[in-house]
Amino acid sequence: MKSLFSMLFLLLNFTSFSRNITIDSNISGFNLSSYKVYVFKGTTYQGIYGTFDSSGILNLDVPDGENRYRVDFAGQHYIEPTSSSNIQIDFLHEVTINASQNKDLLFNKRVY
């Protein structure tokens, strides 16, 4: 009986429990379909990631405990500051510039 208990205890020590989560990226009609989400514990990447489907939904099996999530969007890394907060992503907006004089000044120039 004692050896069975010891084996069960060892098995529990090496078993990682997980839970399934759903992340919905739909924000004001825009979703992050095809973008990846990476799972962290603190600052350590857990080797777990998933990709948003065409509806902007992602289902992941993550380890129990506090996890943080990172999304890479438009060349930037967006990560939760804490495990219970939201990821804030600064979306790019289309800007129209009208030049009233010397329109050639803006030809082939970057606008930031």
N, CA, C and O atoms as a printed pandas DataFrame, in Angstrom:
     atom_number atom_name residue_name chain_id  residue_number  x_coord  y_coord  z_coord
0              1         N          MET        A               1    0.829   -1.193    0.000
1              2        CA          MET        A               1    0.000    0.000    0.000
2              3         C          MET        A               1    0.868    1.250    0.000
3              4         O          MET        A               1    0.578    2.210   -0.713
4              5         N          LYS        A               2    1.932    1.241    0.796
5              6        CA          LYS        A               2    2.799    2.406    0.867
6              7         C          LYS        A               2    3.455    2.667   -0.489
7              8         O          LYS        A               2    3.569    3.822   -0.899
8              9         N          SER        A               3    3.888    1.621   -1.189
9             10        CA          SER        A               3    4.551    1.822   -2.475
10            11         C          SER        A               3    3.564    2.349   -3.524
11            12         O          SER        A               3    3.941    3.151   -4.379
12            13         N          LEU        A               4    2.312    1.906   -3.463
13            14        CA          LEU        A               4    1.303    2.410   -4.385
14            15         C          LEU        A               4    1.078    3.906   -4.152
15            16         O          LEU        A               4    0.967    4.672   -5.109
16            17         N          PHE        A               5    1.010    4.319   -2.895
17            18        CA          PHE        A               5    0.853    5.730   -2.556
18            19         C          PHE        A               5    2.056    6.532   -3.045
19            20         O          PHE        A               5    1.891    7.623   -3.591
20            21         N          SER        A               6    3.268    5.999   -2.854
21            22        CA          SER        A               6    4.484    6.697   -3.295
22            23         C          SER        A               6    4.495    6.865   -4.804
23            24         O          SER        A               6    4.874    7.923   -5.307
24            25         N          MET        A               7    4.081    5.822   -5.539
25            26        CA          MET        A               7    4.056    5.906   -6.995
26            27         C          MET        A               7    3.027    6.939   -7.457
27            28         O          MET        A               7    3.280    7.698   -8.393
28            29         N          LEU        A               8    1.874    6.965   -6.801
29            30        CA          LEU        A               8    0.842    7.932   -7.147
30            31         C          LEU        A               8    1.332    9.353   -6.873
31            32         O          LEU        A               8    1.091   10.256   -7.674
32            33         N          PHE        A               9    2.014    9.553   -5.756
33            34        CA          PHE        A               9    2.553   10.859   -5.404
34            35         C          PHE        A               9    3.582   11.312   -6.444
35            36         O          PHE        A               9    3.563   12.465   -6.875
36            37         N          LEU        A              10    4.479   10.405   -6.847
37            38        CA          LEU        A              10    5.475   10.738   -7.861
38            39         C          LEU        A              10    4.803   11.072   -9.192
39            40         O          LEU        A              10    5.203   12.017   -9.873
40            41         N          LEU        A              11    3.801   10.308   -9.555
41            42        CA          LEU        A              11    3.081   10.551  -10.795
42            43         C          LEU        A              11    2.422   11.926  -10.774
43            44         O          LEU        A              11    2.457   12.649  -11.770
44            45         N          LEU        A              12    1.829   12.284   -9.654
45            46        CA          LEU        A              12    1.188   13.595   -9.536
46            47         C          LEU        A              12    2.209   14.724   -9.605
47            48         O          LEU        A              12    1.914   15.793  -10.139
48            49         N          ASN        A              13    3.407   14.495   -9.071
49            50        CA          ASN        A              13    4.443   15.521   -9.117
50            51         C          ASN        A              13    4.906   15.804  -10.542
51            52         O          ASN        A              13    5.278   16.936  -10.855
52            53         N          PHE        A              14    4.889   14.805  -11.401
53            54        CA          PHE        A              14    5.378   14.974  -12.762
54            55         C          PHE        A              14    4.263   15.181  -13.777
55            56         O          PHE        A              14    4.529   15.321  -14.971
56            57         N          THR        A              15    3.022   15.200  -13.316
57            58        CA          THR        A              15    1.894   15.424  -14.210
58            59         C          THR        A              15    1.551   16.901  -14.195
59            60         O          THR        A              15    1.388   17.497  -13.130
60            61         N          SER        A              16    1.441   17.493  -15.381
61            62        CA          SER        A              16    1.054   18.895  -15.410
62            63         C          SER        A              16   -0.421   18.972  -15.764
63            64         O          SER        A              16   -0.853   18.457  -16.796
64            65         N          PHE        A              17   -1.171   19.605  -14.917
65            66        CA          PHE        A              17   -2.599   19.756  -15.137
66            67         C          PHE        A              17   -2.818   20.975  -16.013
67            68         O          PHE        A              17   -2.079   21.955  -15.923
68            69         N          SER        A              18   -3.831   20.912  -16.855
69            70        CA          SER        A              18   -4.081   22.048  -17.735
70            71         C          SER        A              18   -5.571   22.319  -17.823
71            72         O          SER        A              18   -6.400   21.531  -17.367
72            73         N          ARG        A              19   -5.881   23.440  -18.415
73            74        CA          ARG        A              19   -7.276   23.811  -18.630
74            75         C          ARG        A              19   -7.385   24.378  -20.039
75            76         O          ARG        A              19   -6.397   24.847  -20.604
76            77         N          ASN        A              20   -8.574   24.334  -20.597
77            78        CA          ASN        A              20   -8.810   24.860  -21.932
78            79         C          ASN        A              20   -9.358   26.269  -21.812
79            80         O          ASN        A              20  -10.288   26.515  -21.044
80            81         N          ILE        A              21   -8.792   27.185  -22.560
81            82        CA          ILE        A              21   -9.274   28.565  -22.548
82            83         C          ILE        A              21   -9.677   28.973  -23.962
83            84         O          ILE        A              21   -9.214   28.392  -24.943
84            85         N          THR        A              22  -10.533   29.964  -24.051
85            86        CA          THR        A              22  -10.928   30.546  -25.331
86            87         C          THR        A              22  -10.583   32.024  -25.292
87            88         O          THR        A              22  -10.919   32.721  -24.334
88            89         N          ILE        A              23   -9.912   32.502  -26.335
89            90        CA          ILE        A              23   -9.582   33.917  -26.453
90            91         C          ILE        A              23  -10.317   34.447  -27.676
91            92         O          ILE        A              23  -10.201   33.891  -28.768
92            93         N          ASP        A              24  -11.067   35.515  -27.491
93            94        CA          ASP        A              24  -11.834   36.125  -28.576
94            95         C          ASP        A              24  -11.170   37.452  -28.927
95            96         O          ASP        A              24  -11.067   38.339  -28.080
96            97         N          SER        A              25  -10.721   37.592  -30.168
97            98        CA          SER        A              25  -10.000   38.805  -30.559
98            99         C          SER        A              25  -10.872   39.823  -31.267
99           100         O          SER        A              25  -10.363   40.840  -31.737
100          101         N          ASN        A              26  -12.160   39.584  -31.356
101          102        CA          ASN        A              26  -13.030   40.507  -32.090
102          103         C          ASN        A              26  -13.144   41.837  -31.359
103          104         O          ASN        A              26  -13.656   41.908  -30.242
104          105         N          ILE        A              27  -12.661   42.879  -32.005
105          106        CA          ILE        A              27  -12.666   44.212  -31.419
106          107         C          ILE        A              27  -13.262   45.163  -32.448
107          108         O          ILE        A              27  -12.652   45.407  -33.489
108          109         N          SER        A              28  -14.417   45.688  -32.178
109          110        CA          SER        A              28  -15.062   46.657  -33.070
110          111         C          SER        A              28  -15.077   46.189  -34.522
111          112         O          SER        A              28  -14.745   46.955  -35.427
112          113         N          GLY        A              29  -15.455   44.949  -34.743
113          114        CA          GLY        A              29  -15.567   44.433  -36.099
114          115         C          GLY        A              29  -14.269   43.967  -36.721
115          116         O          GLY        A              29  -14.277   43.471  -37.848
116          117         N          PHE        A              30  -13.152   44.110  -36.025
117          118        CA          PHE        A              30  -11.855   43.659  -36.531
118          119         C          PHE        A              30  -11.410   42.484  -35.686
119          120         O          PHE        A              30  -11.535   42.521  -34.462
120          121         N          ASN        A              31  -10.892   41.438  -36.317
121          122        CA          ASN        A              31  -10.365   40.336  -35.519
122          123         C          ASN        A              31   -8.954   40.001  -35.966
123          124         O          ASN        A              31   -8.510   40.437  -37.028
124          125         N          LEU        A              32   -8.263   39.238  -35.165
125          126        CA          LEU        A              32   -6.863   38.908  -35.408
126          127         C          LEU        A              32   -6.704   37.553  -36.087
127          128         O          LEU        A              32   -5.764   36.820  -35.777
128          129         N          SER        A              33   -7.604   37.204  -37.008
129          130        CA          SER        A              33   -7.504   35.895  -37.651
130          131         C          SER        A              33   -6.119   35.720  -38.264
131          132         O          SER        A              33   -5.575   36.633  -38.885
132          133         N          SER        A              34   -5.569   34.539  -38.075
133          134        CA          SER        A              34   -4.247   34.100  -38.542
134          135         C          SER        A              34   -3.085   34.623  -37.695
135          136         O          SER        A              34   -1.936   34.284  -37.975
136          137         N          TYR        A              35   -3.345   35.429  -36.678
137          138        CA          TYR        A              35   -2.269   35.859  -35.789
138          139         C          TYR        A              35   -2.084   34.842  -34.672
139          140         O          TYR        A              35   -3.018   34.128  -34.307
140          141         N          LYS        A              36   -0.866   34.783  -34.133
141          142        CA          LYS        A              36   -0.536   33.801  -33.103
142          143         C          LYS        A              36   -0.571   34.422  -31.706
143          144         O          LYS        A              36   -0.322   35.615  -31.532
144          145         N          VAL        A              37   -0.888   33.582  -30.715
145          146        CA          VAL        A              37   -0.832   33.943  -29.303
146          147         C          VAL        A              37    0.152   32.989  -28.641
147          148         O          VAL        A              37    0.089   31.779  -28.857
148          149         N          TYR        A              38    1.069   33.536  -27.826
149          150        CA          TYR        A              38    2.086   32.744  -27.145
150          151         C          TYR        A              38    1.817   32.781  -25.647
151          152         O          TYR        A              38    1.415   33.815  -25.113
152          153         N          VAL        A              39    2.037   31.655  -24.964
153          154        CA          VAL        A              39    1.735   31.530  -23.535
154          155         C          VAL        A              39    3.029   31.648  -22.723
155          156         O          VAL        A              39    4.032   31.009  -23.038
156          157         N          PHE        A              40    2.987   32.479  -21.669
157          158        CA          PHE        A              40    4.121   32.693  -20.772
158          159         C          PHE        A              40    3.701   32.443  -19.333
159          160         O          PHE        A              40    2.538   32.637  -18.979
160          161         N          LYS        A              41    4.635   32.018  -18.512
161          162        CA          LYS        A              41    4.506   32.036  -17.051
162          163         C          LYS        A              41    5.541   33.045  -16.590
163          164         O          LYS        A              41    6.743   32.805  -16.704
164          165         N          GLY        A              42    5.079   34.170  -16.070
165          166        CA          GLY        A              42    6.015   35.255  -15.765
166          167         C          GLY        A              42    6.627   35.747  -17.061
167          168         O          GLY        A              42    5.917   36.189  -17.965
168          169         N          THR        A              43    7.964   35.669  -17.152
169          170        CA          THR        A              43    8.650   36.069  -18.381
170          171         C          THR        A              43    9.144   34.872  -19.182
171          172         O          THR        A              43    9.862   35.045  -20.166
172          173         N          THR        A              44    8.771   33.661  -18.779
173          174        CA          THR        A              44    9.258   32.444  -19.432
174          175         C          THR        A              44    8.235   31.897  -20.416
175          176         O          THR        A              44    7.100   31.595  -20.048
176          177         N          TYR        A              45    8.649   31.774  -21.672
177          178        CA          TYR        A              45    7.784   31.200  -22.708
178          179         C          TYR        A              45    7.573   29.724  -22.411
179          180         O          TYR        A              45    8.528   29.007  -22.112
180          181         N          GLN        A              46    6.328   29.265  -22.491
181          182        CA          GLN        A              46    5.977   27.893  -22.123
182          183         C          GLN        A              46    6.004   26.910  -23.294
183          184         O          GLN        A              46    5.693   25.732  -23.117
184          185         N          GLY        A              47    6.371   27.378  -24.484
185          186        CA          GLY        A              47    6.386   26.497  -25.648
186          187         C          GLY        A              47    4.992   26.185  -26.163
187          188         O          GLY        A              47    4.800   25.224  -26.908
188          189         N          ILE        A              48    4.021   26.992  -25.767
189          190        CA          ILE        A              48    2.627   26.784  -26.167
190          191         C          ILE        A              48    2.167   28.009  -26.953
191          192         O          ILE        A              48    2.341   29.146  -26.515
192          193         N          TYR        A              49    1.583   27.758  -28.109
193          194        CA          TYR        A              49    1.018   28.862  -28.885
194          195         C          TYR        A              49   -0.155   28.344  -29.699
195          196         O          TYR        A              49   -0.328   27.137  -29.870
196          197         N          GLY        A              50   -0.948   29.262  -30.192
197          198        CA          GLY        A              50   -2.071   28.921  -31.051
198          199         C          GLY        A              50   -2.318   30.056  -32.019
199          200         O          GLY        A              50   -1.779   31.151  -31.860
200          201         N          THR        A              51   -3.136   29.791  -33.026
201          202        CA          THR        A              51   -3.436   30.773  -34.060
202          203         C          THR        A              51   -4.935   31.053  -34.078
203          204         O          THR        A              51   -5.745   30.126  -34.046
204          205         N          PHE        A              52   -5.303   32.337  -34.128
205          206        CA          PHE        A              52   -6.712   32.703  -34.220
206          207         C          PHE        A              52   -7.301   32.154  -35.512
207          208         O          PHE        A              52   -6.663   32.221  -36.562
208          209         N          ASP        A              53   -8.519   31.608  -35.441
209          210        CA          ASP        A              53   -9.188   31.115  -36.651
210          211         C          ASP        A              53   -9.798   32.289  -37.419
211          212         O          ASP        A              53   -9.642   33.443  -37.021
212          213         N          SER        A              54  -10.489   31.992  -38.515
213          214        CA          SER        A              54  -11.040   33.055  -39.368
214          215         C          SER        A              54  -12.092   33.906  -38.660
215          216         O          SER        A              54  -12.400   35.008  -39.113
216          217         N          SER        A              55  -12.644   33.406  -37.555
217          218        CA          SER        A              55  -13.617   34.173  -36.768
218          219         C          SER        A              55  -12.959   34.983  -35.663
219          220         O          SER        A              55  -13.643   35.701  -34.934
220          221         N          GLY        A              56  -11.628   34.876  -35.526
221          222        CA          GLY        A              56  -10.922   35.592  -34.470
222          223         C          GLY        A              56  -10.984   34.897  -33.129
223          224         O          GLY        A              56  -10.796   35.534  -32.092
224          225         N          ILE        A              57  -11.248   33.585  -33.130
225          226        CA          ILE        A              57  -11.356   32.799  -31.897
226          227         C          ILE        A              57  -10.164   31.851  -31.809
227          228         O          ILE        A              57   -9.710   31.314  -32.820
228          229         N          LEU        A              58   -9.661   31.649  -30.592
229          230        CA          LEU        A              58   -8.548   30.737  -30.354
230          231         C          LEU        A              58   -8.855   29.899  -29.126
231          232         O          LEU        A              58   -9.219   30.443  -28.084
232          233         N          ASN        A              59   -8.715   28.590  -29.231
233          234        CA          ASN        A              59   -8.830   27.684  -28.089
234          235         C          ASN        A              59   -7.459   27.104  -27.810
235          236         O          ASN        A              59   -6.777   26.640  -28.723
236          237         N          LEU        A              60   -7.050   27.130  -26.538
237          238        CA          LEU        A              60   -5.737   26.636  -26.132
238          239         C          LEU        A              60   -5.852   25.806  -24.870
239          240         O          LEU        A              60   -6.685   26.085  -24.008
240          241         N          ASP        A              61   -5.015   24.786  -24.761
241          242        CA          ASP        A              61   -4.828   24.082  -23.497
242          243         C          ASP        A              61   -3.604   24.694  -22.844
243          244         O          ASP        A              61   -2.502   24.621  -23.388
244          245         N          VAL        A              62   -3.795   25.297  -21.680
245          246        CA          VAL        A              62   -2.704   25.988  -20.988
246          247         C          VAL        A              62   -2.506   25.373  -19.613
247          248         O          VAL        A              62   -3.436   24.788  -19.058
248          249         N          PRO        A              63   -1.287   25.501  -19.046
249          250        CA          PRO        A              63   -1.040   24.974  -17.708
250          251         C          PRO        A              63   -1.896   25.699  -16.670
251          252         O          PRO        A              63   -2.212   26.879  -16.827
252          253         N          ASP        A              64   -2.263   24.984  -15.614
253          254        CA          ASP        A              64   -2.960   25.629  -14.506
254          255         C          ASP        A              64   -2.063   26.697  -13.909
255          256         O          ASP        A              64   -0.842   26.645  -14.056
256          257         N          GLY        A              65   -2.657   27.645  -13.250
257          258        CA          GLY        A              65   -1.902   28.723  -12.626
258          259         C          GLY        A              65   -2.020   29.989  -13.452
259          260         O          GLY        A              65   -2.819   30.069  -14.385
260          261         N          GLU        A              66   -1.212   30.978  -13.093
261          262        CA          GLU        A              66   -1.275   32.271  -13.765
262          263         C          GLU        A              66   -0.427   32.250  -15.027
263          264         O          GLU        A              66    0.774   31.985  -14.977
264          265         N          ASN        A              67   -1.056   32.529  -16.143
265          266        CA          ASN        A              67   -0.379   32.596  -17.430
266          267         C          ASN        A              67   -0.534   33.991  -18.001
267          268         O          ASN        A              67   -1.496   34.698  -17.702
268          269         N          ARG        A              68    0.422   34.374  -18.824
269          270        CA          ARG        A              68    0.342   35.630  -19.561
270          271         C          ARG        A              68    0.344   35.279  -21.038
271          272         O          ARG        A              68    0.832   34.218  -21.429
272          273         N          TYR        A              69   -0.200   36.168  -21.859
273          274        CA          TYR        A              69   -0.344   35.881  -23.281
274          275         C          TYR        A              69    0.239   37.024  -24.097
275          276         O          TYR        A              69    0.085   38.196  -23.754
276          277         N          ARG        A              70    0.920   36.655  -25.197
277          278        CA          ARG        A              70    1.515   37.652  -26.080
278          279         C          ARG        A              70    0.963   37.478  -27.489
279          280         O          ARG        A              70    0.829   36.359  -27.984
280          281         N          VAL        A              71    0.646   38.593  -28.121
281          282        CA          VAL        A              71    0.218   38.614  -29.519
282          283         C          VAL        A              71    1.237   39.450  -30.283
283          284         O          VAL        A              71    1.625   40.527  -29.831
284          285         N          ASP        A              72    1.669   38.956  -31.436
285          286        CA          ASP        A              72    2.544   39.732  -32.313
286          287         C          ASP        A              72    1.680   40.323  -33.418
287          288         O          ASP        A              72    1.034   39.592  -34.169
288          289         N          PHE        A              73    1.671   41.647  -33.512
289          290        CA          PHE        A              73    0.816   42.333  -34.478
290          291         C          PHE        A              73    1.578   43.510  -35.064
291          292         O          PHE        A              73    2.125   44.327  -34.323
292          293         N          ALA        A              74    1.618   43.600  -36.375
293          294        CA          ALA        A              74    2.255   44.713  -37.090
294          295         C          ALA        A              74    3.691   44.930  -36.626
295          296         O          ALA        A              74    4.128   46.068  -36.451
296          297         N          GLY        A              75    4.420   43.836  -36.430
297          298        CA          GLY        A              75    5.827   43.920  -36.063
298          299         C          GLY        A              75    6.091   44.251  -34.608
299          300         O          GLY        A              75    7.244   44.459  -34.230
300          301         N          GLN        A              76    5.065   44.306  -33.785
301          302        CA          GLN        A              76    5.218   44.624  -32.361
302          303         C          GLN        A              76    4.775   43.445  -31.508
303          304         O          GLN        A              76    3.919   42.662  -31.920
304          305         N          HIS        A              77    5.364   43.319  -30.309
305          306        CA          HIS        A              77    4.948   42.307  -29.337
306          307         C          HIS        A              77    4.017   42.975  -28.333
307          308         O          HIS        A              77    4.395   43.956  -27.692
308          309         N          TYR        A              78    2.811   42.453  -28.196
309          310        CA          TYR        A              78    1.852   42.955  -27.215
310          311         C          TYR        A              78    1.644   41.856  -26.195
311          312         O          TYR        A              78    1.218   40.753  -26.540
312          313         N          ILE        A              79    1.945   42.154  -24.930
313          314        CA          ILE        A              79    1.839   41.148  -23.873
314          315         C          ILE        A              79    1.078   41.734  -22.699
315          316         O          ILE        A              79    1.138   42.933  -22.431
316          317         N          GLU        A              80    0.355   40.856  -22.003
317          318        CA          GLU        A              80   -0.361   41.310  -20.809
318          319         C          GLU        A              80    0.649   41.752  -19.759
319          320         O          GLU        A              80    1.620   41.037  -19.516
320          321         N          PRO        A              81    0.453   42.904  -19.130
321          322        CA          PRO        A              81    1.340   43.305  -18.038
322          323         C          PRO        A              81    1.227   42.363  -16.843
323          324         O          PRO        A              81    2.221   42.103  -16.165
324          325         N          THR        A              82    0.029   41.850  -16.578
325          326        CA          THR        A              82   -0.190   40.876  -15.505
326          327         C          THR        A              82   -1.090   39.783  -16.053
327          328         O          THR        A              82   -1.654   39.921  -17.139
328          329         N          SER        A              83   -1.222   38.708  -15.309
329          330        CA          SER        A              83   -1.993   37.567  -15.810
330          331         C          SER        A              83   -3.493   37.825  -15.862
331          332         O          SER        A              83   -4.223   37.044  -16.473
332          333         N          SER        A              84   -3.968   38.889  -15.243
333          334        CA          SER        A              84   -5.417   39.112  -15.212
334          335         C          SER        A              84   -5.849   40.352  -15.988
335          336         O          SER        A              84   -6.987   40.801  -15.854
336          337         N          SER        A              85   -4.952   40.907  -16.797
337          338        CA          SER        A              85   -5.318   42.116  -17.529
338          339         C          SER        A              85   -5.542   41.802  -19.000
339          340         O          SER        A              85   -5.324   40.676  -19.448
340          341         N          ASN        A              86   -5.974   42.800  -19.737
341          342        CA          ASN        A              86   -6.197   42.645  -21.170
342          343         C          ASN        A              86   -4.965   43.080  -21.941
343          344         O          ASN        A              86   -4.191   43.914  -21.474
344          345         N          ILE        A              87   -4.786   42.508  -23.130
345          346        CA          ILE        A              87   -3.720   42.950  -24.017
346          347         C          ILE        A              87   -4.235   44.167  -24.774
347          348         O          ILE        A              87   -5.308   44.122  -25.377
348          349         N          GLN        A              88   -3.478   45.239  -24.742
349          350        CA          GLN        A              88   -3.854   46.454  -25.458
350          351         C          GLN        A              88   -3.060   46.520  -26.755
351          352         O          GLN        A              88   -1.830   46.526  -26.729
352          353         N          ILE        A              89   -3.751   46.569  -27.882
353          354        CA          ILE        A              89   -3.100   46.631  -29.186
354          355         C          ILE        A              89   -3.455   47.957  -29.839
355          356         O          ILE        A              89   -4.626   48.322  -29.943
356          357         N          ASP        A              90   -2.423   48.673  -30.278
357          358        CA          ASP        A              90   -2.635   49.928  -30.995
358          359         C          ASP        A              90   -2.815   49.588  -32.468
359          360         O          ASP        A              90   -1.859   49.216  -33.148
360          361         N          PHE        A              91   -4.043   49.719  -32.956
361          362        CA          PHE        A              91   -4.327   49.389  -34.347
362          363         C          PHE        A              91   -3.926   50.539  -35.255
363          364         O          PHE        A              91   -4.045   51.711  -34.898
364          365         N          LEU        A              92   -3.453   50.176  -36.426
365          366        CA          LEU        A              92   -3.097   51.178  -37.421
366          367         C          LEU        A              92   -4.370   51.715  -38.059
367          368         O          LEU        A              92   -5.332   50.974  -38.265
368          369         N          HIS        A              93   -4.371   52.984  -38.365
369          370        CA          HIS        A              93   -5.525   53.608  -38.994
370          371         C          HIS        A              93   -5.093   54.218  -40.315
371          372         O          HIS        A              93   -3.985   54.740  -40.435
372          373         N          GLU        A              94   -5.968   54.150  -41.300
373          374        CA          GLU        A              94   -5.691   54.772  -42.587
374          375         C          GLU        A              94   -5.839   56.275  -42.440
375          376         O          GLU        A              94   -6.811   56.763  -41.864
376          377         N          VAL        A              95   -4.871   56.999  -42.964
377          378        CA          VAL        A              95   -4.871   58.453  -42.862
378          379         C          VAL        A              95   -4.840   59.030  -44.270
379          380         O          VAL        A              95   -4.051   58.595  -45.109
380          381         N          THR        A              96   -5.697   60.005  -44.527
381          382        CA          THR        A              96   -5.701   60.706  -45.812
382          383         C          THR        A              96   -5.108   62.084  -45.600
383          384         O          THR        A              96   -5.523   62.818  -44.703
384          385         N          ILE        A              97   -4.134   62.434  -46.430
385          386        CA          ILE        A              97   -3.494   63.741  -46.323
386          387         C          ILE        A              97   -3.796   64.516  -47.590
387          388         O          ILE        A              97   -3.568   64.030  -48.698
388          389         N          ASN        A              98   -4.302   65.708  -47.424
389          390        CA          ASN        A              98   -4.562   66.585  -48.564
390          391         C          ASN        A              98   -3.568   67.732  -48.522
391          392         O          ASN        A              98   -3.492   68.461  -47.533
392          393         N          ALA        A              99   -2.808   67.889  -49.594
393          394        CA          ALA        A              99   -1.846   68.992  -49.676
394          395         C          ALA        A              99   -2.446   70.077  -50.546
395          396         O          ALA        A              99   -2.946   69.801  -51.636
396          397         N          SER        A             100   -2.399   71.311  -50.068
397          398        CA          SER        A             100   -2.998   72.398  -50.833
398          399         C          SER        A             100   -1.975   73.116  -51.699
399          400         O          SER        A             100   -2.344   73.759  -52.682
400          401         N          GLN        A             101   -0.706   73.019  -51.354
401          402        CA          GLN        A             101    0.331   73.665  -52.155
402          403         C          GLN        A             101    1.454   72.670  -52.411
403          404         O          GLN        A             101    1.773   71.845  -51.556
404          405         N          ASN        A             102    2.039   72.755  -53.576
405          406        CA          ASN        A             102    3.204   71.948  -53.936
406          407         C          ASN        A             102    3.003   70.479  -53.565
407          408         O          ASN        A             102    3.687   69.956  -52.686
408          409         N          LYS        A             103    2.074   69.829  -54.229
409          410        CA          LYS        A             103    1.721   68.446  -53.926
410          411         C          LYS        A             103    2.893   67.489  -54.093
411          412         O          LYS        A             103    2.874   66.395  -53.528
412          413         N          ASP        A             104    3.913   67.875  -54.857
413          414        CA          ASP        A             104    5.065   67.000  -55.067
414          415         C          ASP        A             104    5.862   66.776  -53.789
415          416         O          ASP        A             104    6.619   65.808  -53.708
416          417         N          LEU        A             105    5.715   67.642  -52.790
417          418        CA          LEU        A             105    6.451   67.465  -51.535
418          419         C          LEU        A             105    6.116   66.139  -50.862
419          420         O          LEU        A             105    6.972   65.551  -50.202
420          421         N          LEU        A             106    4.894   65.665  -51.019
421          422        CA          LEU        A             106    4.481   64.433  -50.362
422          423         C          LEU        A             106    4.582   63.208  -51.265
423          424         O          LEU        A             106    4.240   62.105  -50.839
424          425         N          PHE        A             107    5.037   63.376  -52.478
425          426        CA          PHE        A             107    5.134   62.247  -53.387
426          427         C          PHE        A             107    6.226   61.289  -52.926
427          428         O          PHE        A             107    7.378   61.680  -52.745
428          429         N          ASN        A             108    5.845   60.035  -52.742
429          430        CA          ASN        A             108    6.781   58.961  -52.399
430          431         C          ASN        A             108    7.495   59.195  -51.067
431          432         O          ASN        A             108    8.647   58.791  -50.914
432          433         N          LYS        A             109    6.847   59.827  -50.118
433          434        CA          LYS        A             109    7.423   60.086  -48.795
434          435         C          LYS        A             109    6.663   59.293  -47.749
435          436         O          LYS        A             109    5.455   59.088  -47.868
436          437         N          ARG        A             110    7.369   58.854  -46.732
437          438        CA          ARG        A             110    6.724   58.149  -45.621
438          439         C          ARG        A             110    6.058   59.142  -44.688
439          440         O          ARG        A             110    6.561   60.241  -44.453
440          441         N          VAL        A             111    4.927   58.734  -44.170
441          442        CA          VAL        A             111    4.198   59.558  -43.207
442          443         C          VAL        A             111    4.073   58.745  -41.931
443          444         O          VAL        A             111    3.616   57.603  -41.981
444          445         N          TYR        A             112    4.466   59.299  -40.786
445          446        CA          TYR        A             112    4.424   58.583  -39.508
446          447         C          TYR        A             112    3.375   59.175  -38.609
447          448         O          TYR        A             112    3.189   58.707  -37.486
